[in-house]
Amino acid sequence: MIRLLLIFIFFPIFSFGQLCDSLLLESIVNPGPYSISSIDENSGVRNGPDYSGSTIFFPTNLSLNMLPSIVLVPGFMNSELTIQNWGDFFASHGIVTMTIGTNLLTDSHIKRRDALLDAIISLKKENQRISSPLFGKIDTTSVAVGGFSKGGGGAQLVPKLNPNISAILSLYPWLDNPSSSDLNHSVPTMIISGQLDAFAPPGIHANVHYNLLPNTTKKLKYEIAFASHDAISGPNAGFGDVGVRALSWLKTFLLVDSCYCPIAVLEPSTSSSFITNLECDLISDQIEFFSDAKINEVRDIFGRITQQKFNTPLIFFFNDGRVEKKIILK
């Protein structure tokens, strides 16, 4: 029996302590630990012909010079503004995030795919533009794409034309009669859907997309209970569970940081359906239990004294003054 310990400082913060070769993980909160800034066409960013306007969000106090990135496109009849909360969130966790608008609000999923491909060119040019604050700081080999609704559908089509992207984040996706050949790629794909989505019902969109992806492709589908076609909540959807899982997916595949993998695949209580074929082998044999400090008491998230138990968020009060929130997975 394998037990995996996740350590929290306060909800919804996660840390693995010593689990991954002493790697200290950033706390998954919104906003994250880094200050952010942004640039756009007025700052000299290229405005490509296949999209209309963009904003690039980036961390300002992160010393890492090879920053991963993601490009996001909105959905049908949605402006760039509807996805910009993802820019703030991801950038505050160290991921450069480019949000773009479309030439027409009615652009098809194909045109949104093309918009993402064009925006990747613009983003990579920032790594070469001397006057850019991102000059020499973008890891051009670690780029993800994503989008909402038809944008999320278009993102899933990008690997057919650019197989070198590192991950896909498909939010409440819409695709018109996709085939297995459309989604025949190896790029790790996370699909977020809403149980009550009337515009892109999971039964004919997200679920179909997940099933059409090859079983050899790392994939995950998280259906949010009672959620609709929600373009606004962004990382706050599912009481923040969506942001936690999306960030962990990107950290796993953009940074090749498997320490985040167990968080990505941990089914949240806000899901009505959750399925993945991703297995987190890296830490399967790395066990960490409590330190030598003694536990004074254990409380549940409502503050009630309780006993230690598996698969439940608990707050541990130690005799050395530490307070930690933990989940022990069984």
ChimeraX attribute file (.defattr): number of C-alpha atoms within 10 A of each C-alpha:
attribute: neighborCount
match mode: 1-to-1
recipient: residues
	/A:1	5
	/A:2	11
	/A:3	15
	/A:4	22
	/A:5	23
	/A:6	21
	/A:7	21
	/A:8	23
	/A:9	15
	/A:10	15
	/A:11	14
	/A:12	15
	/A:13	19
	/A:14	22
	/A:15	22
	/A:16	24
	/A:17	16
	/A:18	14
	/A:19	21
	/A:20	16
	/A:21	11
	/A:22	9
	/A:23	13
	/A:24	13
	/A:25	16
	/A:26	15
	/A:27	20
	/A:28	24
	/A:29	18
	/A:30	18
	/A:31	16
	/A:32	19
	/A:33	17
	/A:34	18
	/A:35	16
	/A:36	22
	/A:37	15
	/A:38	18
	/A:39	17
	/A:40	17
	/A:41	12
	/A:42	11
	/A:43	12
	/A:44	12
	/A:45	19
	/A:46	18
	/A:47	18
	/A:48	16
	/A:49	13
	/A:50	18
	/A:51	22
	/A:52	16
	/A:53	20
	/A:54	28
	/A:55	22
	/A:56	25
	/A:57	26
	/A:58	29
	/A:59	25
	/A:60	16
	/A:61	13
	/A:62	15
	/A:63	10
	/A:64	11
	/A:65	12
	/A:66	16
	/A:67	24
	/A:68	25
	/A:69	30
	/A:70	28
	/A:71	27
	/A:72	31
	/A:73	33
	/A:74	27
	/A:75	31
	/A:76	19
	/A:77	11
	/A:78	21
	/A:79	18
	/A:80	19
	/A:81	15
	/A:82	19
	/A:83	25
	/A:84	23
	/A:85	16
	/A:86	22
	/A:87	25
	/A:88	25
	/A:89	26
	/A:90	27
	/A:91	29
	/A:92	27
	/A:93	24
	/A:94	26
	/A:95	25
	/A:96	27
	/A:97	29
	/A:98	29
	/A:99	27
	/A:100	28
	/A:101	26
	/A:102	28
	/A:103	15
	/A:104	15
	/A:105	14
	/A:106	14
	/A:107	17
	/A:108	19
	/A:109	24
	/A:110	18
	/A:111	19
	/A:112	33
	/A:113	27
	/A:114	21
	/A:115	28
	/A:116	31
	/A:117	21
	/A:118	16
	/A:119	29
	/A:120	21
	/A:121	14
	/A:122	17
	/A:123	24
	/A:124	19
	/A:125	19
	/A:126	21
	/A:127	19
	/A:128	14
	/A:129	15
	/A:130	11
	/A:131	11
	/A:132	16
	/A:133	16
	/A:134	24
	/A:135	15
	/A:136	18
	/A:137	18
	/A:138	23
	/A:139	17
	/A:140	18
	/A:141	15
	/A:142	20
	/A:143	26
	/A:144	26
	/A:145	30
	/A:146	29
	/A:147	29
	/A:148	29
	/A:149	29
	/A:150	31
	/A:151	34
	/A:152	30
	/A:153	31
	/A:154	28
	/A:155	33
	/A:156	32
	/A:157	24
	/A:158	26
	/A:159	22
	/A:160	14
	/A:161	10
	/A:162	9
	/A:163	12
	/A:164	15
	/A:165	20
	/A:166	24
	/A:167	28
	/A:168	30
	/A:169	28
	/A:170	29
	/A:171	30
	/A:172	33
	/A:173	32
	/A:174	28
	/A:175	23
	/A:176	12
	/A:177	10
	/A:178	15
	/A:179	13
	/A:180	13
	/A:181	11
	/A:182	16
	/A:183	21
	/A:184	18
	/A:185	19
	/A:186	20
	/A:187	23
	/A:188	22
	/A:189	28
	/A:190	24
	/A:191	25
	/A:192	24
	/A:193	31
	/A:194	28
	/A:195	22
	/A:196	16
	/A:197	18
	/A:198	11
	/A:199	15
	/A:200	21
	/A:201	19
	/A:202	22
	/A:203	11
	/A:204	13
	/A:205	21
	/A:206	28
	/A:207	19
	/A:208	16
	/A:209	26
	/A:210	20
	/A:211	13
	/A:212	16
	/A:213	23
	/A:214	16
	/A:215	13
	/A:216	13
	/A:217	16
	/A:218	17
	/A:219	23
	/A:220	22
	/A:221	23
	/A:222	29
	/A:223	26
	/A:224	26
	/A:225	16
	/A:226	13
	/A:227	19
	/A:228	17
	/A:229	19
	/A:230	17
	/A:231	19
	/A:232	15
	/A:233	16
	/A:234	20
	/A:235	23
	/A:236	16
	/A:237	18
	/A:238	21
	/A:239	14
	/A:240	18
	/A:241	21
	/A:242	24
	/A:243	22
	/A:244	25
	/A:245	26
	/A:246	23
	/A:247	22
	/A:248	22
	/A:249	29
	/A:250	30
	/A:251	22
	/A:252	22
	/A:253	22
	/A:254	22
	/A:255	18
	/A:256	14
	/A:257	17
	/A:258	19
	/A:259	22
	/A:260	25
	/A:261	23
	/A:262	25
	/A:263	22
	/A:264	26
	/A:265	21
	/A:266	13
	/A:267	17
	/A:268	18
	/A:269	11
	/A:270	19
	/A:271	20
	/A:272	16
	/A:273	16
	/A:274	16
	/A:275	15
	/A:276	18
	/A:277	13
	/A:278	16
	/A:279	11
	/A:280	16
	/A:281	11
	/A:282	14
	/A:283	16
	/A:284	13
	/A:285	12
	/A:286	15
	/A:287	12
	/A:288	15
	/A:289	12
	/A:290	11
	/A:291	8
	/A:292	8
	/A:293	12
	/A:294	12
	/A:295	16
	/A:296	11
	/A:297	14
	/A:298	21
	/A:299	17
	/A:300	16
	/A:301	13
	/A:302	8
	/A:303	10
	/A:304	11
	/A:305	14
	/A:306	12
	/A:307	11
	/A:308	16
	/A:309	13
	/A:310	15
	/A:311	13
	/A:312	13
	/A:313	20
	/A:314	26
	/A:315	26
	/A:316	23
	/A:317	18
	/A:318	18
	/A:319	12
	/A:320	11
	/A:321	10
	/A:322	11
	/A:323	16
	/A:324	15
	/A:325	23
	/A:326	24
	/A:327	19
	/A:328	18
	/A:329	16
	/A:330	11
